[in-house]
Amino acid sequence: MEIVDRYLKPSFFQALNQAEFRIPKNKIYSNNIYLEKIGFINATGSLQYNSLVGALGVIKSAVLLDNGVEIDSCKNCGALTGFKNKLRQPKRILNKLDPEKSSRTAFSFKTDVADNGTNNNTIIGPVDNEVIGTDANLTEDAIVPLDFFFPVLKSLPSVDTNLFSDLRVRLEFSSDLFDLFNVQDITTYSQIVPVIRLQEIEEPKIAASMGIKSGSYPWLAYEHDRYAFPAPAAADITAAGKEQTVSVRLNGIRNKSIGRVLIQKGYATSAAATNSGDYGNLASRPLFKEKIQVRVNGSNLFAEGGLGGDKSMDILAVTTDAFGEFGLIPYESEYGSGPGTYNDTVGNWEINSYIDARRTNKGSYIGFHVQSKANDFFIEHKRTCVEGDVSAVGTLAGANSASISALNCNVYFEVKKNLMVKDNKYMVQYM
């Protein structure tokens, strides 16, 4: 047999804290590496995962390193995982449940079975992810390719541990119930020990041909930074609304070539996310009369004072231009897209009929192109703090609303990196 599956247990594992895997030396593996058995056990048999990120919400950070050198990483990646799921196209499910088997997300929707004469299928709710089992044999474990977190693997012909002599995968787990599950009052759960599945190339000639040769292997990585909106003073929350401005210079990205940038806005504390529903605090909240301007190397990136304000759809337009169309679930009603009934005859949605308030107003990301080396990167971000927060809906109004709460804004920079290999030695560098 030329290719053999090898299952690797962690050399270190501490539930809801950290795990580390050591990849065996002097081997050639396919770059199709999978992290498997991601999930939990729940004694009650009624718990479900965070609907936006599924079981992957437990992965807080992932680092690929060799002899202490960081090759690739995904830091604070829960919110980024949620955004990647938003870019997927949800499925319309007829008559049955069809959860996202790989990651345990619940990002599709179901319609009723009745034909009312006009071929209308009314949305009756989201497709739930499967209930977490009461033991490991009953739990549907999640699976994810490691290139989801380490895009460098897509650039390499193989995983060559003749070159990477001390290759490790280090995972940091989230213990935040808002990241993990669809409810926050659960106490009876435990994490399954994950494994890595490797595909070893055993045939010597094939292995030799797939080894990493001298040359350049570029890829696009994500790096993370953060800034905050402090909670406004009580006197600044008025019926008319008072504008709050945050101005911040992000130094972690200096002297790096930036492709795209993504900004996610979530509550500063987990406790404030109580009313955030099935997406917890990993989705991105809209702000009332939100405005943003970005200056790169002293020049404004956006014209006419920036994006947003009275032209909030400008933010959506620039974001979709950078990252593509969102896979919007019809019942979410984000950015003004309404839920309703799908008419097979005319091929569109009709009549607002189902709104899931747990998942509305949680897709307000900001994304844009930079395509430049950044010697200086400056953000000016504004919101209007209005009493009652007119940007909120249903149970999200009031003190927990995003426009009058302390927020963390996670910034993900797409940067150009390169693995330079020569004479069986390598160097990781920024391009």
ABEGO torsion letter per residue (X at the ends): XABBBBBBBBABBBBGABBBBBBBBGBBBBABBBBBGBEBBBAAGABBBBAAAEAAAABABBBBBBGGBBABBBBGAAAAAAAAAAABBBBBBBGBBBBBAAAGBBABBBBBABBAGAGBBBBAEBBBBBBBBABAAABBBBBBBAAAABAAAAABABBBAAABABBBBBBBBBABAAAABABAABABBBBBBBBBBBBBBABAAAAAAABBBBEBBBBBBBBBBBBBBBBBBAAABBAAEBBBBBBBBBAAABGBBBBBBBBBBBBABAAAAAAAEAAEAABBBBBBGBBBBBBBGGBBABBGGEBEEABAAAAAAAAAAAAEBBBBBAAAGBGGBBBEBBBAAAGBBBEBABBBAAABGAABBBBBBAGBBBABBBBBBBBBBBBGGAABBEAABEAABAAABBBBBBBBBBBBBBBBBBGGBBBBBBX
